[in-house]
Amino acid sequence: MSEAAFFIDHSRCIGCQSCLQACAECDTHRGVSMIHLETIQRSDSVQTAPQVCMHCEDPICARVCPADAIKKTPDGVVQSSLKPRCIGCSNCVVSCPFGVPKYRAEIDQMMKCDMCYDRSSVGKKPMCATVCPSGALTFTTMEDIQRTRSGIPINTWKFGNEVVKTRVYVMVPREVEQVNVDLVQISSTPTALQDDPYDVALMLEDAQ
């Protein structure tokens, strides 16, 4: 049986915010939640989606850090910045394709989801996965996910010409093999969006 991994199933999120509260209780987070709860297509739906660090195989946040403050553990977890090294430049904030890192001015440091490393590194579930009542956030084995879910887990994302692989998996319909993120120009809206004609849309690319 494979080792436990982190899985996100956005279709199961009920917006209860239990994950946010539990995240703040992780010993390494100083009482601050590292999860963001996003609303998908806010004008048309109340569907929510928890946003955690995807823990990229080749984390761009670490690549652009001029102070070498962001480290990846041998088992693939990308940590928050090291306090003695972080200079608060926010390069990691603007470079992350998933919009995860957040600069906290009160402590002059970037902090983000570290998969509750004090727990997951010793085989325990991250705090959010222990309390999610709907299974939107799950820390389990690949075999268990394939046995209990109708969708499939993916960890390959395409941003323009760049392909990003992540340690965290997202559940998608079976006909999808990767998520392709494109910029979509909105040309038919004459008012509010005219000054800023671009919006970000997630496009599901069908399996070839």
URCOR-V338492 format. One line per field, one symbol per residue. ss: DSSP state (H for helix, E for strand, L for the rest). phi: phi as a letter, one per 30 degrees, with the letter a starting at -180 (. if undefined). A space follows every 10 residues. Layout:
# URCOR-V338492
ss->???
phi->???
This chain:
# URCOR-V338492
ss->LLLLEEEELH HHLLLLLHHH HHHHLLHHHL LLLLLEEEEL LLLLLLLEEE ELLLLELLLH HHHLLLLLLL LELLLLLELL LLLLLLLLLL HHHHHLLLLL LEEELLLLEE ELLLLLHHHH LLLLLLHHHH HLLLLLEEEE LHHHHHHHLL LEEEEEEEEL LEEEEEEEEE EELLLEEEEE EEEEELLLLL LLLLLLLEEE EEEEEELL
phi->.dddbcbcbd dcdcidiedd ddedddddch icdccccccd hedcacdcbd ccddhddbdd dddcddchcc ccdecjcddd ddedcdcidi edddcddcic dbdcddchad baechhedcd dcjddeeddd cddcidcbba dddddddccd dbdbbcbbci cccccbddcb dbeddccacc cbccdccccd cedddbdcbc bdcdcddd
